[in-house]
Structures are given as structure tokens and as C-alpha cells.
């Protein structure tokens, strides 16, 4: 990825953040509406960017694909539905089973004998 392409993507990210920060929330219709034009994001003023029902949400990855940006996987984190980087790290890089087995072998459990019950009766209660 070249430096000019990195700068372009950073500009798109700032526009993306501004789009979501400066949107108008229509509480009556439960929609988020773009306040200004964002030509680089292909969003015009008055475009619905967020709604509750039957709506295809804006997708930053699709915008980058329309701009034909290379190496999208390095720029954008995977969606939470797919797992994301944290899930990948937990499942592929760190192997928790090895850590558990190693710890159990390092610190074996010492079983103690049960103590004799006090006087075999009501315990600490005094009558």
C-alpha cells in the first residue's frame, strides 16, 4: 500500500467518522440522516444512513471497494459477526488448552483428609 493510498484511506476514515457524528437523528421515524454531502463516501445530503427496519446499512468496506483500494483486510477489521481479530487471536494464536494443562502439571492438587466433626452433634450451637 503506497503512502498516497494510506492518506486517501485516512481521509475517508475521517469523513466516515464525521458522517456518523454529525448525522441528524429523526426520533419520530427512527432514522439517521446525513447532514452534509460526502462525495468521497457516495452519500448526499438527506440520505438515510441508519434506520431500524428494512434498511441496508452503509458499509465502509463497500465504499473502499468502489474506490478500488488494495489490501482491504489490512485496513478494516473483520466484522463482529465473522469473529473479528480478538476471536482470531484467542482461537488461533493463543492456545488456552496448553496453558491449562501446563499449570495443572506445575501445581498438583493436594487432597487433604476431612476433619472429624466436632462432638458428632449440633456443632457450635450450645443448648
N, CA, C and O of each residue as an XYZ file, in Angstrom:
508
protein
N       0.848     -1.171      0.000
C       0.000      0.000      0.000
C       0.896      1.238      0.000
O       1.778      1.365      0.849
N       0.677      2.139     -0.937
C       1.516      3.319     -1.048
C       1.090      4.377     -0.040
O       0.008      4.305      0.542
N       1.955      5.351      0.152
C       1.660      6.405      1.132
C       0.485      7.264      0.679
O      -0.303      7.713      1.511
N       0.353      7.501     -0.627
C      -0.779      8.307     -1.111
C      -2.096      7.570     -0.881
O      -3.115      8.188     -0.574
N      -2.069      6.249     -1.032
C      -3.274      5.464     -0.795
C      -3.616      5.444      0.692
O      -4.792      5.477      1.055
N      -2.587      5.389      1.567
C      -2.824      5.443      3.009
C      -3.465      6.764      3.400
O      -4.405      6.791      4.195
N      -2.960      7.861      2.843
C      -3.526      9.180      3.131
C      -4.975      9.262      2.650
O      -5.828      9.839      3.324
N      -5.245      8.683      1.485
C      -6.607      8.691      0.959
C      -7.554      7.916      1.871
O      -8.669      8.362      2.141
N      -7.109      6.761      2.340
C      -7.927      5.947      3.227
C      -8.140      6.664      4.562
O      -9.240      6.623      5.113
N      -7.102      7.321      5.089
C      -7.253      8.082      6.335
C      -8.256      9.215      6.154
O      -9.042      9.497      7.059
N      -8.236      9.864      4.993
C      -9.231     10.905      4.704
C     -10.639     10.338      4.666
O     -11.580     10.958      5.161
N     -10.781      9.155      4.075
C     -12.092      8.503      4.047
C     -12.555      8.142      5.454
O     -13.738      8.264      5.772
N     -11.614      7.694      6.304
C     -11.984      7.347      7.675
C     -12.454      8.572      8.451
O     -13.412      8.489      9.219
N     -11.788      9.704      8.256
C     -12.227     10.922      8.957
C     -13.591     11.368      8.462
O     -14.431     11.790      9.257
N     -13.826     11.280      7.143
C     -15.153     11.610      6.613
C     -16.213     10.658      7.162
O     -17.326     11.082      7.474
N     -15.873      9.378      7.280
C     -16.793      8.370      7.807
C     -17.179      8.703      9.250
O     -18.349      8.622      9.623
N     -16.178      9.080     10.059
C     -16.451      9.442     11.451
C     -17.314     10.695     11.531
O     -18.243     10.763     12.336
N     -17.007     11.690     10.691
C     -17.809     12.909     10.679
C     -19.248     12.633     10.260
O     -20.187     13.208     10.811
N     -19.411     11.750      9.283
C     -20.754     11.387      8.823
C     -21.596     10.868      9.978
O     -22.751     11.263     10.136
N     -21.023      9.987     10.783
C     -21.785      9.395     11.891
C     -21.904     10.332     13.080
O     -22.888     10.254     13.817
N     -20.940     11.214     13.293
C     -21.030     12.146     14.415
C     -22.005     13.276     14.142
O     -22.697     13.726     15.056
N     -22.074     13.750     12.889
C     -22.883     14.905     12.558
C     -24.232     14.564     11.941
O     -24.879     15.438     11.363
N     -24.660     13.341     12.048
C     -25.944     12.962     11.465
C     -27.093     13.554     12.288
O     -26.954     13.870     13.470
N     -28.226     13.685     11.609
C     -29.432     14.153     12.290
C     -30.271     12.928     12.644
O     -30.617     12.127     11.775
N     -30.591     12.794     13.929
C     -31.404     11.661     14.368
C     -32.867     12.069     14.368
O     -33.278     12.921     15.156
N     -33.651     11.467     13.491
C     -35.087     11.702     13.444
C     -35.745     10.675     14.354
O     -35.888      9.506     13.994
N     -36.140     11.124     15.526
C     -36.694     10.191     16.509
C     -38.104      9.726     16.143
O     -38.528      8.645     16.554
N     -38.808     10.515     15.393
C     -40.168     10.143     15.006
C     -40.145      8.943     14.053
O     -40.930      8.006     14.199
N     -39.244      8.988     13.088
C     -39.152      7.894     12.117
C     -38.058      6.893     12.454
O     -37.906      5.895     11.748
N     -37.297      7.131     13.506
C     -36.194      6.264     13.937
C     -35.183      6.082     12.807
O     -34.878      4.964     12.392
N     -34.674      7.216     12.322
C     -33.703      7.202     11.237
C     -32.547      8.142     11.565
O     -32.692      9.085     12.343
N     -31.419      7.868     10.967
C     -30.282      8.775     10.991
C     -30.089      9.318      9.599
O     -30.025      8.553      8.636
N     -29.994     10.652      9.474
C     -29.954     11.296      8.163
C     -28.655     12.091      8.040
O     -28.244     12.762      8.986
N     -28.009     12.015      6.874
C     -26.772     12.750      6.621
C     -27.080     14.242      6.542
O     -28.043     14.652      5.893
N     -26.259     15.044      7.204
C     -26.481     16.489      7.270
C     -25.839     17.200      6.088
O     -26.407     18.165      5.576
N     -24.661     16.745      5.637
C     -23.968     17.370      4.513
C     -23.624     16.321      3.462
O     -23.809     15.121      3.667
N     -23.119     16.807      2.335
C     -22.685     15.911      1.263
C     -21.311     15.329      1.584
O     -20.417     16.031      2.056
N     -21.167     14.056      1.322
C     -19.883     13.372      1.430
C     -19.672     12.646      0.113
O     -19.996     11.466     -0.020
N     -19.125     13.367     -0.858
C     -18.967     12.790     -2.194
C     -17.978     11.635     -2.193
O     -18.126     10.693     -2.972
N     -16.974     11.698     -1.329
C     -15.991     10.609     -1.288
C     -16.604      9.323     -0.740
O     -16.125      8.230     -1.040
N     -17.666      9.451      0.064
C     -18.353      8.282      0.617
C     -19.606      7.905     -0.181
O     -20.316      6.965      0.174
N     -19.868      8.642     -1.255
C     -21.044      8.423     -2.097
C     -22.344      8.630     -1.309
O     -23.307      7.883     -1.481
N     -22.359      9.644     -0.447
C     -23.528      9.961      0.369
C     -23.889     11.411      0.128
O     -23.036     12.290      0.248
N     -25.141     11.675     -0.211
C     -25.617     13.038     -0.427
C     -26.360     13.533      0.809
O     -26.752     12.750      1.675
N     -26.541     14.828      0.870
C     -27.275     15.423      1.992
C     -28.716     14.914      1.977
O     -29.372     14.911      0.935
N     -29.196     14.489      3.131
C     -30.557     13.987      3.245
C     -30.674     12.479      3.055
O     -31.773     11.932      3.147
N     -29.575     11.807      2.795
C     -29.591     10.355      2.630
C     -29.748      9.691      3.990
O     -29.102     10.079      4.964
N     -30.600      8.703      4.040
C     -30.792      7.954      5.284
C     -29.601      7.005      5.437
O     -29.348      6.153      4.585
N     -28.881      7.180      6.544
C     -27.695      6.349      6.765
C     -27.931      5.284      7.818
O     -27.152      4.337      7.930
N     -28.996      5.429      8.589
C     -29.291      4.439      9.626
C     -30.797      4.400      9.833
O     -31.436      5.447      9.938
N     -31.358      3.228      9.890
C     -32.790      3.059     10.148
C     -32.983      1.747     10.898
O     -32.086      0.906     10.962
N     -34.183      1.593     11.467
C     -34.412      0.420     12.296
C     -34.954     -0.769     11.518
O     -34.647     -1.910     11.863
N     -35.734     -0.543     10.501
C     -36.356     -1.673      9.787
C     -36.105     -1.616      8.297
O     -36.037     -0.541      7.702
N     -35.966     -2.801      7.698
C     -35.862     -2.967      6.246
C     -34.900     -1.957      5.628
O     -35.278     -1.190      4.742
N     -33.673     -1.961      6.094
C     -32.719     -0.978      5.628
C     -31.364     -1.636      5.460
O     -30.919     -2.385      6.329
N     -30.705     -1.357      4.339
C     -29.345     -1.842      4.127
C     -28.396     -0.740      4.584
O     -28.323      0.331      3.982
N     -27.678     -1.024      5.655
C     -26.808     -0.028      6.259
C     -25.596      0.259      5.378
O     -25.197     -0.565      4.555
N     -25.023      1.439      5.567
C     -23.801      1.791      4.860
C     -22.673      0.885      5.335
O     -22.624      0.479      6.496
N     -21.782      0.585      4.422
C     -20.689     -0.316      4.719
C     -19.393      0.320      4.226
O     -19.229      0.576      3.033
N     -18.467      0.574      5.165
C     -17.206      1.230      4.814
C     -16.379      0.380      3.863
O     -15.680      0.912      3.001
N     -16.453     -0.920      4.011
C     -15.690     -1.814      3.131
C     -16.179     -1.703      1.685
O     -15.376     -1.715      0.752
N     -17.490     -1.596      1.505
C     -18.031     -1.448      0.142
C     -17.595     -0.121     -0.476
O     -17.354     -0.046     -1.681
N     -17.495      0.914      0.335
C     -17.036      2.210     -0.169
C     -15.584      2.105     -0.627
O     -15.221      2.628     -1.680
N     -14.766      1.432      0.159
C     -13.371      1.245     -0.254
C     -13.274      0.394     -1.507
O     -12.412      0.636     -2.351
N     -14.137     -0.592     -1.640
C     -14.134     -1.418     -2.852
C     -14.530     -0.592     -4.074
O     -13.994     -0.804     -5.161
N     -15.465      0.351     -3.907
C     -15.857      1.216     -5.029
C     -14.715      2.143     -5.427
O     -14.603      2.527     -6.592
N     -13.870      2.504     -4.468
C     -12.691      3.324     -4.772
C     -11.513      2.472     -5.243
O     -10.460      3.002     -5.595
N     -11.695      1.149     -5.248
C     -10.679      0.191     -5.694
C      -9.392      0.303     -4.889
O      -8.303      0.454     -5.445
N      -9.537      0.227     -3.568
C      -8.392      0.259     -2.670
C      -7.874     -1.165     -2.496
O      -8.654     -2.105     -2.342
N      -6.540     -1.316     -2.524
C      -5.921     -2.633     -2.374
C      -5.753     -2.975     -0.905
O      -5.734     -2.089     -0.051
N      -5.631     -4.269     -0.613
C      -5.367     -4.798      0.736
C      -6.404     -4.329      1.750
O      -6.053     -3.707      2.753
N      -7.657     -4.619      1.501
C      -8.718     -4.201      2.417
C      -8.630     -4.899      3.760
O      -9.042     -4.339      4.776
N      -8.101     -6.111      3.780
C      -8.003     -6.853      5.035
C      -7.041     -6.196      6.016
O      -7.217     -6.326      7.227
N      -6.039     -5.498      5.521
C      -5.101     -4.816      6.402
C      -5.691     -3.503      6.921
O      -5.252     -3.009      7.959
N      -6.649     -2.943      6.241
C      -7.202     -1.639      6.619
C      -8.364     -1.797      7.575
O      -8.451     -1.084      8.575
N      -9.254     -2.723      7.278
C     -10.510     -2.833      8.012
C     -10.502     -4.089      8.873
O     -10.104     -5.167      8.433
N     -10.948     -3.920     10.098
C     -11.094     -5.069     10.997
C     -12.288     -5.896     10.532
O     -13.285     -5.329     10.086
N     -12.210     -7.217     10.626
C     -13.346     -8.059     10.236
C     -14.576     -7.754     11.084
O     -14.453     -7.294     12.220
N     -15.744     -8.008     10.542
C     -16.981     -7.700     11.248
C     -17.169     -8.629     12.443
O     -16.717     -9.774     12.412
N     -17.823     -8.153     13.486
C     -18.026     -8.981     14.677
C     -18.776    -10.271     14.377
O     -18.576    -11.269     15.069
N     -19.634    -10.274     13.362
C     -20.365    -11.486     13.005
C     -19.405    -12.579     12.535
O     -19.654    -13.768     12.736
N     -18.308    -12.162     11.909
C     -17.320    -13.121     11.435
C     -16.339    -13.507     12.521
O     -15.601    -14.481     12.376
N     -16.322    -12.764     13.593
C     -15.454    -13.099     14.710
C     -14.524    -11.969     15.092
O     -14.316    -11.735     16.283
N     -13.963    -11.267     14.143
C     -13.055    -10.180     14.459
C     -11.671    -10.674     14.832
O     -11.421    -11.876     14.921
N     -10.779     -9.719     15.050
C      -9.395    -10.067     15.341
C      -9.243    -10.698     16.712
O      -8.426    -11.602     16.885
N     -10.013    -10.241     17.689
C      -9.885    -10.805     19.032
C     -10.218    -12.291     19.042
O      -9.533    -13.082     19.689
N     -11.270    -12.669     18.323
C     -11.634    -14.082     18.261
C     -10.551    -14.885     17.541
O     -10.232    -16.010     17.924
N      -9.998    -14.286     16.499
C      -8.917    -14.963     15.771
C      -7.714    -15.180     16.681
O      -7.119    -16.258     16.676
N      -7.352    -14.163     17.461
C      -6.203    -14.285     18.359
C      -6.457    -15.354     19.407
O      -5.578    -16.165     19.699
N      -7.660    -15.358     19.977
C      -7.975    -16.337     21.013
C      -8.010    -17.754     20.460
O      -7.576    -18.692     21.128
N      -8.521    -17.915     19.256
C      -8.685    -19.263     18.728
C      -7.436    -19.794     18.022
O      -7.175    -20.996     18.068
N      -6.660    -18.926     17.372
C      -5.556    -19.397     16.547
C      -4.175    -19.156     17.159
O      -3.299    -20.014     17.059
N      -3.977    -18.010     17.782
C      -2.636    -17.666     18.249
C      -2.388    -18.198     19.652
O      -1.415    -18.915     19.886
N      -3.252    -17.853     20.571
C      -3.082    -18.374     21.928
C      -3.881    -19.656     22.049
O      -5.038    -19.724     21.634
N      -3.262    -20.657     22.615
C      -3.929    -21.934     22.771
C      -4.137    -22.163     24.263
O      -3.205    -22.534     24.978
N      -5.352    -21.943     24.724
C      -5.645    -21.998     26.147
C      -5.501    -23.407     26.729
O      -5.174    -23.547     27.908
N      -5.732    -24.426     25.951
C      -5.644    -25.790     26.467
C      -4.228    -26.103     26.927
O      -4.050    -26.750     27.959
N      -3.230    -25.664     26.195
C      -1.849    -25.915     26.585
C      -1.533    -25.205     27.896
O      -0.838    -25.763     28.745
N      -2.037    -23.973     28.075
C      -1.768    -23.246     29.306
C      -2.403    -23.951     30.498
O      -1.774    -24.059     31.551
N      -3.619    -24.426     30.358
C      -4.289    -25.106     31.455
C      -3.557    -26.386     31.832
O      -3.330    -26.647     33.013
N      -3.193    -27.173     30.854
C      -2.511    -28.431     31.122
C      -1.155    -28.182     31.783
O      -0.765    -28.918     32.689
N      -0.452    -27.174     31.346
C       0.842    -26.872     31.921
C       0.692    -26.437     33.378
O       1.490    -26.829     34.229
N      -0.308    -25.644     33.660
C      -0.500    -25.168     35.020
C      -0.897    -26.314     35.950
O      -0.436    -26.378     37.090
N      -1.733    -27.200     35.477
C      -2.144    -28.308     36.332
C      -0.983    -29.244     36.617
O      -0.942    -29.860     37.682
N      -0.044    -29.366     35.698
C       1.111    -30.216     35.972
C       2.111    -29.512     36.880
O       2.796    -30.172     37.662
N       2.211    -28.205     36.796
C       3.141    -27.468     37.642
C       2.687    -27.411     39.094
O       3.508    -27.488     40.009
N       1.400    -27.278     39.304
C       0.845    -27.164     40.650
C      -0.158    -28.282     40.896
O      -1.357    -28.090     40.696
N       0.318    -29.454     41.329
C      -0.636    -30.554     41.547
C      -1.525    -30.264     42.755
O      -1.108    -29.604     43.707
N      -2.730    -30.761     42.700
C      -3.709    -30.554     43.763
C      -3.444    -31.551     44.881
O      -3.405    -32.762     44.660
N      -3.263    -31.024     46.080
C      -3.042    -31.884     47.230
C      -4.357    -32.053     47.975
O      -4.964    -31.080     48.425
N      -4.778    -33.279     48.095
C      -6.050    -33.546     48.752
C      -5.814    -33.763     50.243
O      -4.970    -34.566     50.641
N      -6.562    -33.047     51.048
C      -6.434    -33.168     52.493
C      -7.491    -34.127     53.024
O      -8.557    -34.298     52.434
N      -7.171    -34.739     54.138
C      -8.156    -35.606     54.773
C      -9.220    -34.745     55.442
O      -8.926    -33.658     55.940
N     -10.449    -35.231     55.452
C     -11.541    -34.486     56.071
C     -11.357    -34.472     57.588
O     -10.926    -35.461     58.180
N     -11.684    -33.353     58.199
C     -11.568    -33.257     59.655
C     -12.731    -33.977     60.326
O     -13.816    -34.117     59.760
N     -12.478    -34.414     61.515
C     -13.528    -35.090     62.271
C     -14.545    -34.050     62.739
O     -14.154    -32.995     63.239
N     -15.848    -34.330     62.585
C     -16.845    -33.365     63.043
C     -16.790    -33.207     64.564
O     -16.495    -34.153     65.293
N     -17.083    -31.979     65.025
C     -16.957    -31.667     66.469
C     -18.083    -32.357     67.263
O     -19.261    -32.077     67.043
N     -17.729    -33.220     68.145
C     -18.608    -33.911     69.096
C     -19.744    -34.670     68.431
O     -20.617    -35.198     69.121
N     -19.752    -34.735     67.121
C     -20.758    -35.513     66.425
C     -22.176    -35.029     66.642
O     -23.123    -35.755     66.338
N     -22.347    -33.851     67.148
C     -23.685    -33.375     67.472
C     -24.044    -32.117     66.707
O     -23.761    -32.008     65.514
N     -24.669    -31.162     67.394
C     -25.173    -29.977     66.719
C     -24.085    -29.021     66.267
O     -24.410    -28.018     65.632
N     -22.854    -29.259     66.544
C     -21.801    -28.367     66.102
C     -21.517    -27.305     67.117
O     -21.363    -27.596     68.303
N     -21.446    -26.074     66.670
C     -21.074    -24.970     67.541
C     -22.250    -24.461     68.372
O     -22.049    -23.671     69.294
N     -23.421    -24.879     68.078
C     -24.589    -24.404     68.818
C     -24.571    -24.963     70.229
O     -24.295    -26.148     70.416
N     -24.852    -24.156     71.200
C     -24.917    -24.587     72.587
C     -26.359    -24.530     73.076
O     -27.074    -23.564     72.809
N     -26.777    -25.547     73.779
C     -28.153    -25.579     74.248
C     -28.235    -25.187     75.693
O     -29.326    -25.157     76.264
